[in-house]
Amino acid sequence: MPSIRSCALAALAGLSALVTVQGADLTGNTKNLFDESMTFLDKIYDSKAGYLRYFYYPLAASAHETRSSGWYATGLLQRNKGNDRQEAIKIIRNIIDGQHKDPKDEWYGDYQVYPEEPTVGTKAYPAVVYSTWDPNWRGFVGTTLMVIYEEFSHMLPCDLKDLMLESLYNDTVGDGYRNGGLVKGALNPSYTNPSVMRAVQASWVGRKMKDGNMTAYGEDYGSQIIDLFNMNNTLSEFNSAVYNGVSLYALTMWVKYLPADSILYQNGERMIKEIWTSLGQFYNANLKNLAGPWDRTYGYDMNEYFSILACYIWTMVGKEYAPVYDEPWTMAHADDFEYAPIIAVLAPFHDSLVPEDVKEKFRSFPGDHMVETAAFAPPGDAAVRNITSWVASNLTMGAMSFLDDPKNWDHSSQWNAAVTQWGRFDGSVGYFTLYPTVHALDSEVGQGWMNLTYPQGNSSSKFTFVLAPNPLGAKRDMNSLDDISGLNIKVSGSVNATPAITFCGLVGGSCSPKFGFEFWNVTFTMPNTPEGAAALPNLFLEIELEE
């Protein structure tokens, strides 16, 4: 590792070179988000331990958590009242002390998930990627340390700033262990949110540490992300309320923290504007939801699970227009509310880059419209995904056509390739979304209809949907599609028009909830006839709001 010029020596040479950006001036909606999130985090902070208590669902008895503690430390330095600064310094030292430090380990440079955990890689605690260790945390924790260094360097002791740079360097080296391909834990430029963090971290750390190879690596990796983006002006990780939020966070750092000669700096602002333009086209302000399809989601109604995108909507147009509960920490996936302080710190700069006409789309619905776009995420995608959505006042329908390389791609339950949402009589949002079971889908979407075909399907293929339970005051039992509250669905195509319907509930049913959401499992099968055996699986849905 290159030697670190101590900040004491740097002070003699001109400390201003290290203190490039001051803390943000938070006002209005952004201050509201910041204050609410910090009030919540103050309640779960354990000053004796110097960590936030673990808030992932399900709650963990007695455990603390590393990543969110860094976000809280950012908020403490921003607030800087009472002993906030001292507590933040304690947290940062704890995070660095818990970094994995053996270069022989695949998880080198990563950070422990929680301080009470056993040693990763031992017999009792085997190394399981995305479980006992998460390679993406190098980016989450590393970029948090970068934000703290850039925004609050003037508040930190000299030795701690040196430790932060050393930790970031080891973090970035360890992240380079993640080779390409689709081996679990690997990283490709199409895996957008950790990739955008990787690029800015390597470019920034390389410059700080005078490591030209590391800087060049970050710039080259970023250029691959940019090339993919330029194909369709969309992120490879498309239309995700959670992970587009992470990508926007890291892209903000591209623009704010890198010099003008960086290819990341040169493209970051344009990419932020294009992403928000796309999100604005898909967003329905009446339903407070992004119309589908979604590459990766943590739920089926943004009003019911907390998303990082909700933080941005909150800062740009106000909490009353954002898809959040009055008490956001009570929502599903509520642990992402812990991200809010660092989003708020960057929000004044980020929000200034978003066009005003785009912001307005998150305040009021602009009128019925069709959206057509595309996305590409190799090597999992064997072809560009074509995406069409119909976004109406109280109804959205969207689907993608895709073709996977089945050897390299296995869609998780986060993948939602065909989605319908609608407003119901009580103000809630219903959802009807295709569950991933295939590696190829041909789709067409129009005003009030959706046509889905499995081009590689056969007589055993199934169209399985996640259907929202009816709201209170409507039928509790779903015996047929006629029982859906607020929506009429007519089915045709080569499938059996009458689906099998089962319930997946919190305390019973045929299966468990997804992301905390109960649902009815609606499955269409092919007819057990010669005609059914010969036909491609096809499902044609005509959908209209119930009068």
VEXDO-619429 format. One record per atom (N, C-alpha, C, O, CB): y, x, z. Coordinates in steps of 0.1 Angstrom, whole numbers, plus 5000, padded with zeros to 4 digits. Atoms other than C-alpha are relative to their C-alpha. Last residue first. Glycine has a CB too. Layout:
YXZ...
//
This chain:
498850084999500943314878500049925013500949845015500149914988500350144997498343584881501349925002502249975009499149995013499750054986499443904865499749865001499849784992501550035003498750064999497644004833500249965015499349945022500149874991499550014986494744224823501449945000502349984992500150145007498850065002492544234792500649965014499949895022499949874991499450084989489944494798501349944995502150014990500250085012498750045004487644634771500549905010499949805013499949934985499550104991484644834783501449974995502350054995500050055015498650045003482545034759500449895009499749795011500249964985499450074989479245224764501549984998502350074996499850085013499249914991478145324729500549925012501049805009501150074992498650005000475545084716500650115008500150155018500549865005499449945012471945144707501550015000502050094992499649914988500549865001470345084741500750074988500850194988498550004999499349924990472544774746499650154999500450235002499649955014498649995005471344624713500850095010501650175006500749864999500049905011467744694722501550024996501850134992499249954989500550065013468344514755500050114989500650214991500949884996501449955001468844614792499449934987498449864989499249985013501050105001472644544789498650074998498550174990500249904989500450045014474844834799498949905000498049915009499750134992501149935006476344854834499749954986500349854982498749985009500550075013479644754849498950094994499150214993501249984990500849925010480244864885499549914989498949814991498850075007500250095011482944734910499350084989499950174983501349934995500649925011482944914943499649904990498749824992498850085006501150065006485344724966499550084989500350124980500349854996500050055014487644944986498849924997497749935004500250114990501150095002488645085020500149954985501249944979500049885010499850135006491145375017498749924999497749974993500650014986499650094990490945665042500249864994500649775002501250045006498749964995490845915014500549915010501849905012500950014988499549885006487845735000501450025004502349945003499949984984498750005007486145475023500350144993499750244996501249975010498849974992482445495031501349994992501350004980499950145007499549865000479545335013501250015009501749915014500250064986501049925008477445015010500450155000499650234997499949954986500050025014479344835038499050094993498150155000501450024994501250065006480244915073500249984985501250004980499649885007501050014991482845035098498749944994497849905002500449925012499849914989485645165077498850005009498450115015501349975007499150024989484544995046500050105011499150195012499849875005500049874994482945035011501150005011502350015009500350124990498849974992482144684997499850145007498750175012500349905011500349974986479844594969501250055007502250085001498850115000498849984991480344434935499550025014498749945019501049884999500550004987477944444905501150045010501950135007498750105002500349884993479744354874499349985013499349875018501350085002500050034986479544054851499650125008498550175006498949885003498650054995480644134816500049975014501149975020500449884992500250134994477444344809501449955006502050035013498950005011500550014987478844624788499649865004500049764997501050065010501550005001479244644750499349995014498149985015499650134994500549875004482844524751498550005000497949895000500550115009500850015011484444234770499650144996499950245003500849934988500949885004486044174803499349974987498749864986499050035012501050045009488943944812499350124995499950214990500749914989500749905008490944034843499049944992498149874997499450125009501150065008493443814861499550114990500250174983500549874992500349955012495543964889498849934993497949894999499650155001498949965007497343854920499850054986500750084978500850115007498750064997494543854944501050054991501250174990500350025015498949904998491143944929501349935002501749844994500050104988499550004986488643664935501150105003501650115014498850025009499150124998488143594898500650005014501649935016499249874997498649965003486743944895501049895001502249915002500050064985499849985014483643814913501450054997502250055006499749874991501350035006482143784948500150024985499050034978499749865003499849985015485043964965498649974993497850074992500550144997501249965007485143835001500250004985500949924979498949905003500649884994488343835021498850054993498650174992499749985015501450004997490243585000499550135005499950245000499249974987500850025012493943605004498550005003498250025015500450104989499650135006496143565035499349974987499449854983501550004998500150114991495943935044500549874994501649874988500750035013499150004988495844145013499749895010499049795006501549994996498950095000492844164990500950015012500450055023499549864998500250134993490744474991501249914998502349964997499750035015499450024987491644734964499649875007499449775000501649994998499250125000489144804936500649975014499949975024499349874995499650024986487545144930501149884999502149904993500750135006498650014997485845124896500249985015499349925022500749884993499950044986482445224882501550015004502250115001499250105009498550004997481845214845500149955015500049845018500849914990499350114992478145294842501550035000502050145000499450005014498649984995476045484817500549885007500149775005500950034988500049984986472245434815501450025006501650035018499150115005500350134994472245294780500050005015500149905022498649954995501250065004474045604767499749875008500649825015498850105001500850094991477345784770498749954993498449974982500849885004501249934997478746084751499049915008498049965013500250135007500649965013481545884735498750085001498050094992501050094993500649874997482145694767499450054988498350014984498949985012501249975006484645424757499450135005500250235006500149994984500649884995487545254775498650024994497849924994499950005015501349985006489945004761499450135003500050235000500249984984500549864999492844884782498650014994497849924997500050055015501449975003494944574778499750155001500650234999499749954986501050104994498144404790498650034996497749944999500449874995499350094991500744594768499049895005498849794998501249934993498950075006498544864753500649915010500349925022499549924988499350094991496145134764501249934992501950004985500650085012498850055006493545324745500649905010499949835017499649924986499350114995490845544759501249964991501850044984500550045014499050045010488145784748500749875006500049785010499349974986499550135000486345944778501049984988501950064987500649965013499250035012484246254781500449855001499549765004499250034987499249895005482646434810500849984988501450074982499050124998500349955014481446134829500850124997501850155003500149894990501549995001481145984865499650074987498550104985499449875000500549905009484745984878498550015000497950045010500650135003500649894993485745654894499350104991498750064982499049955011501349965004487945424873499650125008500350225009500050044985500049865006490845274891498650044998497750035006500750105009501350015007491744914901499950134992500550134981499949874991500449895009494744904925498649984995497749925002500150145007501449995002496744644944499650114990500550164983499549864994500449965013500144704958498550004999497850065007500650144997500949885001501644524988499650034985499949954976498749985009499349885002504644294987499250134999499750244996501050025010499449954987502944005003500850124998501250185008498850025009499150104995502343814969500750055013501850005017499349885003500650124995500944124952501049915008502149965011498750035008499450054988502344394930499449875004499149794995501549994998499250125001500044554905500649965013500049995024499249894994499450044987498244884898500949874997501449854986500950125005499150115000495844974870500549975014499749985024499249874994499550064988494245314866500949884996501749884987500950105008499550135005492145504841500349925012499549895021498849924991499750005014491345874844500549874994501049874983498850054992499950145003491445904882500549984986501749994983501049935010499750025014490246244894500049854996499049784998498950084991498650005002490546294931500449964986501549934983500650135004499550144999486946184935501549994999502049884998499549955014500150064986485946524922500549865000501049814990500850095010498950064994485446614885499749945014498749895017500549884991500650114993482846864877501149935007501649985018498950065010499150104993483947114851499249895006498349845000501049944990498949944992482647434837500849905008501749945014500850084990500549894993479147354822501150065010500850135019499650114991500850054988480347004813499450125008499050105019498949924995501149915001483147154791499149975012499450015023500450154999500249894992485246844793499050104994498250064985499549965014501349945004486646604768499850125008500650225007499850034985500349864997489446374777498650044996497849954994500250025016501249965008491246054767499750145003500750235003500249974985500049885008493645944794498750014992497749964997500250125009501349945001494445604810500250134991501250144984499049914993500049875006497345404823498750064999497850045008501050095006501349975005498245044833500050144993500950164984499449894991500249885008501144944854498650024996497749995004500650125009501449975005502144594866500150144993500950164984499449894991500950024988505144454885498650034997497749995004500149855004499350034988508044544862499149995012499550055023500849884999499350125000505944704834500649975014500350045024499249884996499350024987504745054829500949884999502049884992500850135003499150115001502145084801500649975014499949945023499349874994499850104989500545424801501049904997502049924990500550085013499250125003499045654775500149915012499149885018499549934987499750094989497646004780500949894995502049924989500650085012499050095005495946244755500249885010499249825014499749944986500150144995494046524772501249924995502349954997499949995015498850064993493946834751499749865004499149784997501250014990499050055010490346954743501249955008501149935020499549894991500449955013487547144760501049954989500950004978498649954997499850095012489247094793499550074988499950184984501549974999500750124997487647294822500249904988499249834985500449945012501150025009488747624807499249875002498349854995499150125001501249925003491447514802499750095012500650125020500250094987500449914989493847254816498750074997497750045002499849915013501249925004495747064789499850105012500750175016500350084987500149894991498146774792498850084996497950034990499949955015501249925000499446504769500050115010501150155015499750064986499849864998502146234765498650075000497650014996500750035014501149925007502645874757500350155001501450204998499949964985499949854998504645644780498850064992497750024995500150045015501349935002505245274772500350155001501350204996499449964985500149895011508145084786498650064999497850055009501150115004501349985006509244784807500050104989500950114981499449874995500550095010512644824823498650034995498250154996501049984989499250015011514645084842499649904989500449874980500050134993500950015011513145024877500849984987501649894986499049895001500150135007515745124903499150014988499250114980501349944997499350104992515945404929499949864994499749775001501550045000500750014988513445654915500749905010500249885021499850135007501350075003514645594880499249995013498349915013499250074989499850155000518145684892498749934998498649815003501149964990500050044986517046044899500149855001499549795010501150075008501450004996516246084862499949955015499049885019499450144999500650125006519745974852498549995004497949885004500150004985499750124992521146224877499449884994499049795002501549985000499050085007519346524861500249875008499349815013499649974986500650125005517346734887501149914994502149885001499249925011500549985013518647084892499449884993499149884981498950115001498849985009520947004921499550024986500350014976500850125005499550135004517846854939501250024990501549934982500549925012500950075010516247194940500649884995500649864982498749975007500149935012519147374956499249934990499649914978499550155002498650005006519947114982500050084987500650034978501050065010499650125007516147054987501450014994501649974983499949885009499849965014515047414996500649884992501049904981498750034994499249885001515447365034500350044985501450084982499350125006498650034997514247005031500950134999502050124994500149945014499550075012510947105014501549975002502349994993499349874998499849905010510447365042500549944987501350004980498850084998498949914997510947095069500350114989501550134986499850085013498750045003508846835051501150105004502150114996500249885008499449925010505547015049501549984999502250064993499349974986499749874994504346865082500750104990501350194994498750075005498650024994504546525065500450135007501650155008500049885009499049955010501546655045501449985004502350044999499749944986499749864997499446595077501050064990501650174993498750085000498749984993499946225072500350155002501450185005500049925012499649865005497146205046501350045006502150115000500150004985501249915004496945835055500650134995501750134989499149924990500650025013500245715071498750074998498450175005501050034988501150094998501145715108499349974987498349894987500549875006501249934994503146035105498949905003497849955006500450075013500949945011505545855081498750075006497750074999500750114993500549894992506945625109499050084991497850044991499449965014498949974991509045385088499750125009500550205012500349885009499950094989506245405063501350045008501950145005498850015009500349954987506845605031500149885010500849795008500950125004501350064995507045544994499550065013498650145013498950024989501249925001510745644990498749935005498849845013500250135009500650015013513545404982498750084999498050084988501050054990500350145003514545335018499449984986498849884984501349925001501350054995514145705026499749864996498549834994500050015015500050064987517045805003498649955005497849914996501049895001499550145001517745884967500049935013500549825014499349924989499250035011517246264963500749865000501949854996499250014987498849925000516046374997500949964989502249974990499650144999499350024988513546085001501450084999502450025002499250045013499350125003512346114965500949965012502049915010498949884998499049985010511646474972500849874997502049874996499450064987498949934994509746405004501250024990502350014994499550145004499250094992507746134987501250075007502250015009499249925010499150065009506546384961501049915008502149905004499449934988498849915000504946564990501149954991502349974993499650154996500149905011502646264994501350095001502350055006499949934986498849925001501946055025499850104989498850184989500350075013500349864996499345785020501250094997502050064988498850054991501050004990499845405020499550145004498950165015498849924997499550064988502945355000499150015012499649995023500349854997499149904994501645604974500749945013501150025021501050054991498750074998498845354966500950105008500650125020499849865007499850095011495445484954501349925000501649844991498849904999500050154997494845774976500449934988500549984977501049975011500650024987494746154979500049865004500049835016500850095010499350094991495246214942499350005013498150035014500149864994500549984987494346464915500949925010502149925010500250155004501049904999494546424878499450025014498250025015500650144995499649894992496346094879498850105000497750075001500249955015501049944993496345824852500550125009501650175007498950054991501149915004498145634864500150044985500949984978498749945003501150065008501545484872499050114997499350234995500649944987500249945013503445674899498949924993497849904998499650155000501249935004504145444927500250064987500950014978498849905001499949874993507045274946498750084998498150135007500249985015501249984993505944934932500050135009499150155017498850014991500350134994509444824921498750025009498649965020499849904990499250014987510445194916499749865007499949855019501550014997499650144999507645234890500749985013500049975024498849904998499750064987507345604883500449864998501349824990501050085007501250074994505645714851500349925012499549845017498950115003500650105010508745784831498949935006498749815003499650084987499250125001510445944861499549904990499749784992501450044996500350084988507546174867500849874999500449775003500350085012501350065001507846304831499749915012499349795010498950104998499850105011511646364834498749934998498749804996500450074987499450124994510946524868500349904989500249784992501350045007500950074991508546764852500549885006499949775006499550105012501050075008510846844824499049935008498649825005499350104990499450115007513746924847499049924992499049794992501250044991499750104990511647144869500649884994500249774997501050065010501250064996510347324838500249895011499649795010499050115005500450095010513847394825498749925004498649805001499750074986499150125000514947534858499649904990499549784992501450044998500250094988511947764861500849875000500349765002500250075012500750135004511947914826499949905011499749785009498650034995499550055012514348214829499449864996500049794988499750104989498750054998513548264866500549944987501249834987501050125004500250124991509848294858501449945002501649825001499450045013500350125009510548524828499849885009500049775003498750034993501350054998512348754853499749884991500549794989499849955015500949945010515348944840498649955002497750004994500150155002499850065014517748694858499050074990498850004980501450024996498849965007516448794893500049954985499049904980500150154999500349895010513948594913501250034992502149954990498849964992500349874994514648404945499850114991499750234995498949985010499149964989516248074936499950145004500950205008499849915011498650005004514748004901500950065011501950135008500549864997499849925013511148094907501550024997502050134994499349934988499949864996511547964943500150094988500750194989498750045008498749994994512247614930500250155004501350205002500249915012499149985012509147654908501450025005502250094999499949884990500249875004507147694941500950034988501550144987498650044996499649914989508447374956500050154995500950224997499149985012498550005000508047194923500650095011501650155008500549855002499549935011504447304921501550014999502150114996499449954987500249864997503747184956500550084989501250194991498550035003499049964990505246844948499950145004500950215006499849915012498849985007503246824916501150045010502050125006500449884992499949875005500346874940501150034990501550154988498750034993500049894991500846574961500250134994501250214998498650005008498950024990502046294938500050115011501150145016499849875006500650014987499746434910501249995010502150085011499250135004499750134994500846354875499549985014499049875017499549894991499150115004499046634857500249895010499249835015499549954987500450094989497546964869501049885000502049885006500150085014501450025002498147124835499449915011498549835008499350145000500849914992501847064841498549974996498149864994500249985015500650064988503746884813499250115007498850215001499149884996498950024989506146994786499449935012500249855018501249934994499750144999503246944761501249975009501549855012498849925005500850085010502247284748500549865000500549804990498550015004499250025013505147454767499249924990499849874981500450134995499050114998503347404801500749974987501049854984501150045010500750134999500347604790501049895001500849784995499150015012500650035013502547894778499349865000499449784991499150114995498950055009504647874810499449964986499849864981501150114999499750134995501547914832501049934990500949824987500550005014501150085004500448214811500249855004499849764997498750055005499850025014503948364814498849914995499049834986500150134992499050115002503648324852500249974985500349854982501350045006500750124996500548544852500949884998500449774994499550015014501050035010502348804832499349875003499049794994499050124998499350045012505348804855499049964989499349864982501050114995499450134997503248814886500749954988500649834985501050015011501150104999501149104872500549865002500149764996499050045012500450035014504249294861498949895000498849814991499550124993499050085007505649274896499649954986499749844983501350075000500150134994502349394911501149904994500849794991500250015015501250065005502249684887499949865005499549764998498750085003499850055013505849774894498849934994498949834987500450114990501349985006505249814931500149934986500049814985498949935009499849905010508749874946498650034993498350144989500550135005500849894996507749674977500050124990499350214991498649965003499749964986510449414974499350135004499950225010499749905010498649955000510049394936500450055014501050165015501049894996500049875008506249364938501450065000501550185001499549974986500549894991506649104966500050134993500350244998498649975005499049984989508848884944499650125009500350215012500249875009498849955006506748894912501050055011501650155010500649904991500349865006503448864931501350064995501650184997498949994990500349914989504748574952499850144995500450235000498849955008498849974993506348394923499850105011500650195013500849885005499149935009503248404902501250055007501650165006500349914988500449875002500848314930501050084992501350204995498650004993499749924988502848014940499650144998500350235002499349945012498549984999502847884905500450075012501350155011500749864999499649905010499047944903501550035000502050144999499649964986500249864995498347774936500550104990500950214994498650025005499249984988499947454922499850135007500850205011499749895010498549975000498847474887500650035013501350145014500749884994500050054987495147524884501450025006501750125012498950075010500050145001495747574847499949935014500149815015498949954991498750055002496747934853500149855000501149795003500750064988499649995014493148004865501549944999501849865008499149924991498750055003492048084901500450024985500450144980501150055009499249935010488648134914501349934997501549825001499150024987499149904994487547984947500750084990501750144994499250095009499350064989484447804932500950115008500350215012499149935010500749974988483547984900500849945012502049965012499750155002500150124991485447804873499150025011498549935017499749884992501250085001486548104853500149885009501149855015498850095003499950125007489148364864498649934998497749975005500550034986500149985014488948614892500049874993499949764999498750084997500450125006490248554927500050014984501049994978501049885004501550005000490348904942499549874993498349874989499550005014500549945013494048924931498550004999497950034989500550134998500050115010494848694960499550044986498949964979501449944999501250084998493848974983499949894990498849854986500049955014501249925005496449204968498849925002498049914992499950135009500050005014499048934973498950084994498350044984501450054995500350145005498148865009499950004985499049954979501149905005501550014999498149245016499549864995498549854989499650025015500649915010501749265002498449995001497849984990500450155003499950065013502848955021499350094989498750044980501449984996500950115000501549095054500049944986498949914980500349895010501349945001503349425048499049894999498049904991499750085013500249945013506549235039498650074999498050064988501150114998500150115010506249015070499850064986498950014978501349925000501350054999505549315093499849894989498749874983499749945014500949905006508649485080498649955001497849964991500150135008499850005015510649175087499150104993498650074982501550034997500750125005509149155122500249994985499249954978500549875007501449975001510149515130499249884994498249904987499450045013500349915010513749445121498550024998497950024987500750145002500049864996514049145143499550094988498850044980499150025012501349944996514748815125500150145004501050214999499049994988500450054987517848595123498850075006498450045017499849855000499049964990519548775094499749965014500350015023501349944996500249864997516348725074501050065010500650145019500150094987499749974986516648355076499950145004499750175016499249915009499050094995516748215040500550055014501650025018499449875001498850025008515048495021501149925007502349965006499649934987499449875002512548605047501349994992502350054996499050104992499449954988511748255058500750134998501950155004498950015011498950084998511248145022500750045013501950055014499649855001498949965009509048445016501249925002502349975003499549984985499449884995506948375047501150054991502150104996498950115002499250034988506448025035500750125006501850115010499149935010498750055005505448155001500849955011502149965011499849894990499249895005502748365018501349954995502350014998499250064988499449924989501448075039500950114995502050145001498950065009499250094991500947835011500750085011501950065013499149895006498850055006499948094985500849925010502149945011499749934988499249885002497448285007501349964994502450024997499250104990499149974989496347945019500850134998501850145005499349995013498650055003495047874984500950025012502250015009499949854997499249905007492048104992501449954996502350034995499350044987499450075011490847855019500850104992501950144997500849885004498849935005488547995046500449934987499649894979499750164998499649904989485947825068501150094996501850155004498850085004500450064988486147535043500350105011501450085018498449975000499350134998487747585009499549935013499749815015499749914988498750015006485347885004500449855001499649764999500050044986500150115009482447895029501449974994502349935001499449885007498850025009482248225047499749904990498849924981500350144993500049945014479548185073501249974992501949874994498749944993498850055007480548105109500050064986500950134983501350025008499750134995477548155132501149924993501349804994500450015015501150095001476148435112500349865005499849764999498850065008501049974991479548595108498949904998499049804991500550005015501049915006481648575076498950045010498050125006500650124995500550045013484748425092499050114995499350234996501149984989499849905011485148525128499349954987498149934987499650145004500749875000485048215150500450094989501150054980498549975000501250005008487847955149499350135002499950245005500449984985501250014992490347925178498750024992497650034998499949875007500249874993493348055158498750005009498250105012501150025009499550034986493147785131499650125009498550185007499549865005499650145001492747815093500549965014501549895015498749924997500950094993492948195095500449854999501649824999499850045014499650034986495148355069499049915006498549825000501449955001499950144997494148525036500349985015500350085023498849924996498650045002494848895030500249855002501449815002500450034986499049904996491148965025501449954997501649904986499750144993498950074994489048655020501150095005501950055013499549915011499550085011486548824997501349935005502149894997499049904995500350144999486049085025500749924988501849954984500549945013501350025005486049455018499649854999498749814992498950075008499950015015489849475022498649984994498549944982500550134994501049905006489449395059499949994985499549884980498649975007499549875003492649235073499050104994499450224991500650065012501249925003492248865075500350134994501050144984499049924991500449975014495548745088498750085000498550165008501250074993501250075004495648605124499650024985498749954981500149865003501149944992498248865136498649944996497650004997500249975015500449875005500448755108498950075007498050135001501350095000500650025013500348395118499650134994498550144989501149934991501450054999500848475155499449994986498250034985500149875007500849894995503948695147498549955001497650034998500550065013500249915011505448415127499150125004498250164996501450054995500950065010504848165155499750104988498650124985500649874994501350004994506548385181498949954990497850014989499949915013500549865000509448445159498650015005497850095000501050095007500449975014509848065154499550154998498550174991501249994991501350075003509748005191499550034986498350064983500149855002501149934993512448265197498649944998497750024996500350005015500249875006514648115171498950085006498150134999501350085000500650025013514247755184499750144993498650164988500849924990501049895002515047855220499350004987498250064985499150015011500849964988518147635222499250124997499750234993499149885004499450054987519147535187499250045012497950055010500249844999499449894992518447715154500849955012502049985014500950084992499350084989517847405132500750105010501950075013499049925008498950085006517047615101500849935011502049925010499449904990499049905004515047875121501249924994502449964996499550114991499449954988513047595138501250104997502250095003499050075009499150104994512447425105500750055012501950025014499249885002498950015010510947745089501149905006502349935005499549964986499149894997508847785121501250014991502350044995499250134998499250034988507547435115500950115004502150095008499149965012499050095004506447525080500949965012502149945010499449874994499049935008504647825094501149914995502349954995499450074988499249934991502947615120501150084993502250104998499250095009498950094997501747395092500950065011502150035011499449875006499150035011499647675078501249925004502349965001499349944989499149895004498147805111501049964990502249984992499150114994500149985015496647515130501050094995502250094999500149864993498649985005495847455167499850034985498750044980500750115007499749905010492647315182501450014995502149914996499049984988499649864995492247145215500350104990500750214994498850055009499749984986490446835201500350155003499550235000498949955008500949904994490746815163500450025015501550065017500050134992499349914991492246505148499050095007497950045010500849925011499750064987490246355120500650105009500550235008498749955006501050114996492346385100498650054997498350104987500349874991500850055011494446705100499149885005498749875017499150114994499750145003496946725129499249954988499549844984501549984998500750045012495847055146500249854997499949775006498550035000501450054998498347135173499549954987500349914978500049895011500150155000501347335161498549975004497650045000500449954987500650065012501147705172500349855001500449795012498550034998499249965012502847935196499549954987499650024977500150165000500849945010500147885222500850064989500350164983499049904995500849904993502347815252499250084990499050204991499249945010499249884998504947645229499150115007499350235004501249975008500549944987502347395218500750135002500350234996498550015000499949864999504147185191499550055014499949985024501450054997501349945001502846835185500050155001499050224999499349954987500950074991505946645197498650075000497950065010499949864996499749964986508346895182499049945009498750015019501449965004500749874997506646825149500250065014499450125019500450104989501450024999507646455150499350145003498550145012499449954986500350084988511246525158498549985002498049995013500849874999499949914988511246805132499849935013499149985022501350085000501249925000510046565105500050095012498950115018499950084987501250084997512646305113498850085001498050075010499949894990500050044985515446565115498849925003498249945014501349925002500249884992514546725081500049965015499050005022501150104998501449965001514146395063499750125009498750125016499750054985500850104994517546275076498550035000497850025010500249864993500049984985519146605069499249895007498649925017501550005005500849884997517946575033500050025015499050065020500650124992501450035001519246215030499150125004498150105010499649954986500550125006522746305041498549985001497950005011500449994986499250124998523446665048499349884995498349894988501450024993500750135002521646995051500949895004501549885015498750005008499150104993523647315046499449874997499549814986501450024994499450115008520747555037501049925009500849915021498949924995500750134998520047885055500849894993502049914990499949985015499950054986521548205040499349865000498949814990501449995004499850155000520348385008500149965015499350005023499049924992499550055013520348754998500449855001501349814993499050024989499650134996519948925032500649934988501949944987500950005012501250084996517949225021500349865003499549775002499450075012501050005011520649395000498849925003498149864995499650144996499850125008523149295027499149994988498949884983501550004995500950114997521549545050500249884991499349804990500249965014499350125004523249835033499149885002498449844993500450014985499850005014521750175034500849884994501349884983498750024992499149895003522150205071500350014986501450054982499350135005498750034995520649865075501050114998502250084994500049965015499350085010517849955053501449965004502349954996499149884997499549915011516950235076500749924990501849974985498950084994498949924994516649985104500650094991501850114991499450075013498750075002514849745080501150075008502350055005499949865005499750084989512050005077501449934999502349994992500050085013498849944995511350125042500549915011500949805009501150024989498950094998507850005038501250075006501150145016499649885009499350004987505450245023501149915001501849884991500450155003498849935000503550134992500650005014500549905021501049954990498850085000500050005000501250095000501350185008500049905012
//
